[in-house]
Each structure stands twice: as structure tokens, then as C-alpha cells.
Amino acid sequence: MAAGSLEDRVRALEIELARLKTKVEPPKPSWIDSVWGVFADDPDFLDAMRLGREYREAQRPKPS
């Protein structure tokens, strides 16, 4: 362990922490934020959703 008083060691840690905080990059935005709303009001997307819904409904068991 390094020699020195507790106060000196804490001071050195605080200086190092301050230095490291300046190097930390801000967090990257979530990937979902980059794609959210890309297909808003896109007629092809809306058509694909309609076709998917029709397919899923066709796969459901029919009432007897």
C-alpha cells in the first residue's frame, strides 16, 4: 500500500476521479431512438401491417 496519510490518499483519489470524469464519453442514445418512427405514415408499411394482421386472423381456429 502507498505510504501517506489517509487525507493525502483521498485527495489523490479525488484528483484522479476528476481527471477520469473529464474523459468519460456521454452515453450513446439507444438504438431504438434511431429507428423509432422511421415508417410513420408509410403506405407500404401500413399495407404490410394489414397483410400480416389478415394472415394472423386467417390462422386462428374458426368457431364451430
N, C-alpha and C positions, 0 to 999 in steps of 0.2 A: 504494500500500500504506500502511496506517496506520503512523504513527510509534510508537515504543515498543520496549522490549526484548522479546526473544523470550519471556521469563518472563511479562511483563505480557500479551502477546498470548495465550499459552497459558492463563493464569489467566482471562482474559476469555472464552475459548472454553469452558473448563470450567464457568464460571458459566452461560453461555448453554445449554450442554448439559444441565446440571442443571435449568434452568428448562423446557427443552423436554421433558425426561423426565417432568416432573410433568403436562404437558398431553397426553401420549400416552394414547389410549384403549386398554384391553385388547383383544386380538384377538377378533373375533366368532366364536362357535362355527360350525363347518362346517354347511352346510345339511343334510348327511346325518344329523347328530346330531339334528336336529329332526324327521326323519321315520322314523328307524330304529325299528322295532318297532311302528309305528302299526297294522299289520294283524295283529299277533301273535294267533294263535288265533281269527281272524275267520272264521266258516264260509263267508261269501260269498267272501272272498279265497281260501280253500283250494279252494273249488269252481271258481273262475276258474282257479287254477293247474292243477287236474286237467283241466279242459276244454282248456286250452292245451297241456298235455302230450299229451292224446289227439289233438288236431289235428296237432301236430308229428309224432307217431308215425304218423298216417294218411298224411302226406305223404311219408314215407320209401319208397324203392323196395322192392317186395316181392321176396323171394328167388324165383328161378325154380324 
